[in-house]
Amino acid sequence: MPRANRYFVPGFVWHITHRCHKREFLLKFVRDRRNWINWLWEAKKRYELQVLNYAVTSNHIHLLVYSSNQTDIIPKSIQLVAGKTAQQFNERKGRKGAFWQDRYHATAVDTDEYLLRCLVYIDLNMVRAGVVEHPEQWPHGGYREIMVPPHRYRLIDRNKLLELLRIKDGATLCDAYGSWVREALRAVGKERDENWTKPVAIGGESFVEKVKDKLAGKAIGRSTSVANVNEGIHVLREEVDAYNSNSGCEMGSLTPKNTLLWNVYDESSTS
C-alpha cells in the first residue's frame, strides 16, 4: 500500500491532513474534537510547534504548520496529538484497533496568496459540508483565533502568519482575511479541491521546483504540473495516489494515519 507523503523540508509551510480509520466518524463527539485541540496545544508547548491554522471535523483533521530548522518537530507533534487522541478515545469506549487510517499526508504550501487560499480552504471545511454557513460558527477551527486572538492560551502563531503573508499588522490581516473568506463563501461548493490535500507541494512554479530540488532523490518519479492556469497554481504530484480509500490496514492506535470525508455531525453529543 502506498504511504502518504510526509517529507518535511525545513523552512516551509505544510498542510497536513489526517483521516479516521475506514472513514468512521470517530471525532463526531465534541469532547474528542476538543481533546485533539488540547493535545495540539500540548504539542505547541513541548516542541514549539508553529501552528498557522487547523480544523477538526467528525472524521478528519486539517493542520497548517510551519517547519523550522528542526525537522523532527512536526512528526513528534503529530505522533503526540494523534496517539493521545486515539488512546483516550479507545480507553473511554472500550475499543481496540486503529483510530487513524493510513499515514497523515503533508503538502508544502507556497506563501503570500497561496497560503491565504489554503487558510480559507481549511476554514471553509464545515461550510462545504453544509454544517455551518460561516467558519466563525464552527468552534473547532482556527478562524475565530485568526480574527480575534485570545489574551491567553493562543494556539495559532499569529506573528508567523503575518510574516509569511507579508501583512504588517493584525488589523490589516483581519480586513484582508475577512474579505477573502466572504469572497470564497459566494463561490463555495460541496466539492473539495484536492490540489490542497493530495500533492507534495502547491504554489508558484518556482516554489514547486524548489521543493522538488530540496527533496532530491525523494522526488524521483513525481511530476510538476499546472493545476490552475488562471490562478498560476502549480503542483508537485505524488507518483501514486497517497489517499488509498480501500485501505484496510489494521495498525495500532498510536500510529499516525490519514482519511477525508464529511457528513454526520453531532454537536449535542459529548460522550
Salt bridges, closest charged atoms under 4 A:
ASP32 OD1 - ARG92 NH1 2.89
GLU42 OE1 - LYS45 NZ 3.48
GLU42 OE2 - ARG46 NE 2.93
ASP72 OD2 - LYS76 NZ 3.11
ASP112 OD1 - ARG166 NE 3.52
GLU113 OE1 - ARG117 NE 3.92
GLU163 OE2 - LYS160 NZ 3.21
GLU194 OE2 - ARG192 NH2 3.36
GLU194 OE1 - LYS198 NZ 3.68
GLU205 OE1 - HIS234 NE2 3.99
GLU231 OE1 - ARG117 NH1 3.48
GLU238 OE1 - ARG222 NH2 2.94
ASP241 OD1 - LYS198 NZ 3.21
GLU250 OE2 - HIS21 NE2 3.43
GLU250 OE2 - LYS22 NZ 3.51
GLU267 OE2 - ARG33 NH2 2.07
